Amino acid sequence: MSTALSFATAPGEDGATVLTATGEIDMSNASEFRAALDGALSADGHGPVVVDLTGVGYIDSAGLAVLFPHLERVRLIAGELLFPVLTVVGLDDVTTLRT
């Protein structure tokens, strides 16, 4: 059983929309993650969306698959726990490590 997943969307300091996720992202809730990301991308028009994953303790391949189609518009922020996973799958080019 996974930890509950929650989202918050707010404007960032640089004007980009920030989608903050908290909990665990896996195949049981990847559709919720997709809907939240699609909503943030739609709300922001054509600008970048920052996806803050510092509050996410786990992400599986279903969660990662949500990100890949949007890499041209997404910037990721990850903590020390997720950063190695994002690096292994090649997302380190769009990921900033926040400690």
Rosetta silent file (secondary structure, phi, psi, omega in degrees, C-alpha in Angstrom):
SEQUENCE: MSTALSFATAPGEDGATVLTATGEIDMSNASEFRAALDGALSADGHGPVVVDLTGVGYIDSAGLAVLFPHLERVRLIAGELLFPVLTVVGLDDVTTLRT
SCORE:     score description
SCORE:     0.000 S_00000001
   1 L     0.000  130.017 -176.575    0.000    0.000    0.000 S_00000001
   2 L   -89.081  161.221  175.325    1.469    3.333   -1.009 S_00000001
   3 L   -71.391  143.839  179.272    1.574    6.577    0.895 S_00000001
   4 L   -55.512  145.285 -179.679   -1.165    9.025   -0.035 S_00000001
   5 L  -110.900  132.874  177.139   -0.256   11.392   -2.841 S_00000001
   6 E  -134.196  158.889 -177.500   -1.145   15.071   -2.766 S_00000001
   7 E  -133.766  150.705  171.031   -0.471   18.033   -5.038 S_00000001
   8 E  -139.881  140.744  177.897   -0.270   21.786   -4.758 S_00000001
   9 E  -122.115  134.238 -179.338    0.137   24.250   -7.611 S_00000001
  10 E  -152.235  158.207  174.680    1.463   27.771   -7.160 S_00000001
  11 E   -72.735  139.580  177.199    3.299   30.417   -9.163 S_00000001
  12 L   -87.596  170.903 -179.588    7.073   30.249   -8.802 S_00000001
  13 L   -62.383  -32.008 -178.481    9.430   33.139   -8.236 S_00000001
  14 L   -91.708    8.555  178.766   10.475   33.135  -11.895 S_00000001
  15 L    92.861  -12.112  178.139    6.868   33.100  -13.112 S_00000001
  16 L   -74.627  150.337  173.647    6.788   29.391  -13.915 S_00000001
  17 E   -73.744  136.219  178.077    4.010   27.252  -12.485 S_00000001
  18 E  -113.457  120.888  174.273    5.248   24.987   -9.682 S_00000001
  19 E  -103.264  115.290 -179.720    3.545   21.635   -9.157 S_00000001
  20 E  -104.582  124.786  178.106    4.544   20.197   -5.785 S_00000001
  21 E  -109.171  143.770  178.398    3.918   16.511   -5.154 S_00000001
  22 E  -136.303  131.184  179.031    4.040   14.849   -1.745 S_00000001
  23 E   123.377 -142.539  177.992    3.863   11.129   -1.025 S_00000001
  24 E  -123.773  140.854  179.091    4.652    8.179   -3.285 S_00000001
  25 E  -114.506  117.726  179.103    4.021    7.941   -7.023 S_00000001
  26 L  -144.549 -172.708 -174.888    3.386    4.466   -8.372 S_00000001
  27 L   -63.861  -20.429  179.989    1.093    2.640  -10.778 S_00000001
  28 L   -74.662  -20.426 -177.796   -1.826    2.959   -8.356 S_00000001
  29 L  -135.472   13.652  179.427   -1.846    6.755   -8.598 S_00000001
  30 H   -60.491  -31.522  178.699    0.137    7.616  -11.742 S_00000001
  31 H   -66.594  -33.636  175.490   -3.112    8.732  -13.391 S_00000001
  32 H   -66.919  -41.311  177.598   -3.574   11.305  -10.607 S_00000001
  33 H   -62.649  -43.606  178.619   -0.019   12.512  -11.193 S_00000001
  34 H   -60.142  -45.236 -179.269   -0.720   12.729  -14.945 S_00000001
  35 H   -63.764  -41.809  179.181   -3.896   14.744  -14.343 S_00000001
  36 H   -65.492  -42.470  179.124   -2.104   17.144  -11.978 S_00000001
  37 H   -67.271  -43.558  177.768    0.781   17.629  -14.418 S_00000001
  38 H   -59.967  -40.217  177.938   -1.576   18.082  -17.379 S_00000001
  39 H   -63.534  -42.906  178.844   -3.499   20.675  -15.369 S_00000001
  40 H   -65.962  -40.572  178.845   -0.323   22.577  -14.496 S_00000001
  41 H   -65.810  -39.690  178.995    0.861   22.480  -18.109 S_00000001
  42 H   -67.814  -40.609 -178.406   -2.512   23.716  -19.349 S_00000001
  43 H   -66.972  -29.693 -175.680   -2.689   26.492  -16.775 S_00000001
  44 H   -89.347   -5.785 -179.651    0.765   27.738  -17.699 S_00000001
  45 L    73.251 -109.560 -176.238    0.152   27.911  -21.454 S_00000001
  46 L  -113.640   -1.665 -177.617    3.521   27.527  -23.159 S_00000001
  47 L   -79.490  174.456  179.274    5.922   28.277  -20.319 S_00000001
  48 L   -74.194  154.643  173.997    7.910   25.811  -18.253 S_00000001
  49 E  -120.380  129.853  176.438    6.424   23.937  -15.326 S_00000001
  50 E   -92.591  124.861  176.977    8.559   23.109  -12.315 S_00000001
  51 E  -105.965  109.111 -177.894    7.717   19.736  -10.783 S_00000001
  52 E   -91.391  109.087 -178.850    8.908   19.714   -7.183 S_00000001
  53 E  -104.902   15.665 -177.976    9.449   16.113   -6.094 S_00000001
  54 E   -64.627  -21.800  177.704   11.324   16.875   -2.866 S_00000001
  55 E   -95.308    8.075  179.688    8.338   15.592   -0.887 S_00000001
  56 E   -98.759  125.608 -179.276    8.148   12.345   -2.863 S_00000001
  57 E   -92.783  -14.030 -176.723    9.725    9.334   -1.192 S_00000001
  58 E  -159.011  138.838  172.263    9.246    6.885   -4.055 S_00000001
  59 E  -140.966  131.177  178.734    8.508    6.968   -7.776 S_00000001
  60 L  -103.219 -172.886 -175.620    8.180    3.901  -10.002 S_00000001
  61 H   -63.903  -30.424  177.576    8.267    3.487  -13.769 S_00000001
  62 H   -65.840  -39.305  176.886    4.588    4.433  -14.112 S_00000001
  63 H   -68.901  -40.854  177.916    5.307    7.766  -12.427 S_00000001
  64 H   -64.480  -36.741 -179.720    8.415    8.333  -14.509 S_00000001
  65 H   -63.057  -25.402  176.729    6.451    7.581  -17.679 S_00000001
  66 H   -66.322  -34.779 -175.029    4.189   10.534  -16.878 S_00000001
  67 H   -77.102  -38.741 -169.815    7.175   12.895  -17.085 S_00000001
  68 H   -56.163  -41.544 -179.022    8.844   11.775  -20.317 S_00000001
  69 H   -66.115  -12.836 -173.544    6.320   13.168  -22.853 S_00000001
  70 H  -116.018   16.991 -173.700    6.681   16.639  -21.312 S_00000001
  71 L   -60.661  -25.894  179.658   10.433   16.976  -20.883 S_00000001
  72 L   -70.285  -17.272 -178.252   10.633   19.987  -23.198 S_00000001
  73 L  -119.526   -2.162 -173.538    8.476   21.975  -20.738 S_00000001
  74 E  -110.471  136.451  168.840    9.274   20.400  -17.367 S_00000001
  75 E  -117.493  133.148 -177.306   12.011   21.184  -14.875 S_00000001
  76 E  -105.513  144.187  170.796   12.324   18.772  -11.965 S_00000001
  77 E  -122.073  126.810 -177.948   13.454   19.412   -8.428 S_00000001
  78 E  -133.306  153.794  175.166   14.361   16.334   -6.410 S_00000001
  79 L   -88.397 -178.514 -176.875   15.805   15.569   -3.025 S_00000001
  80 L   -61.428  -28.318 -178.260   18.707   13.270   -2.256 S_00000001
  81 L   -70.505  -45.005 -176.652   16.451   10.208   -2.180 S_00000001
  82 L   -89.322  -21.913 -174.253   15.058   10.525   -5.728 S_00000001
  83 H   -54.674  -44.292  178.576   17.969   12.229   -7.465 S_00000001
  84 H   -61.866  -37.141  178.594   19.886    8.964   -8.117 S_00000001
  85 H   -64.136  -45.955 -179.501   16.777    7.352   -9.628 S_00000001
  86 H   -65.746  -32.063  177.480   16.193   10.327  -11.928 S_00000001
  87 H   -68.641  -44.477 -178.853   19.865   10.272  -12.921 S_00000001
  88 H   -60.493  -37.232 -179.003   19.810    6.574  -13.799 S_00000001
  89 L   -88.079    4.538  174.115   16.844    7.039  -16.149 S_00000001
  90 L    89.882   13.355 -179.379   18.468   10.047  -17.826 S_00000001
  91 H   -93.010    6.792 -178.626   16.431   12.845  -16.272 S_00000001
  92 H   -66.277  -20.805  177.081   19.404   14.513  -14.606 S_00000001
  93 H   -69.357  -23.252 -179.748   19.561   17.042  -17.458 S_00000001
  94 H  -115.030   14.112 -175.989   16.194   18.464  -16.384 S_00000001
  95 E  -118.708  136.571  173.720   16.593   17.864  -12.641 S_00000001
  96 E  -110.102  132.864  177.667   17.963   20.102   -9.923 S_00000001
  97 E   -85.618  126.019  175.727   19.048   18.537   -6.654 S_00000001
  98 L  -118.397  125.008 -179.906   17.726   20.325   -3.591 S_00000001
  99 L  -108.552    0.000    0.000   19.066   19.281   -0.202 S_00000001
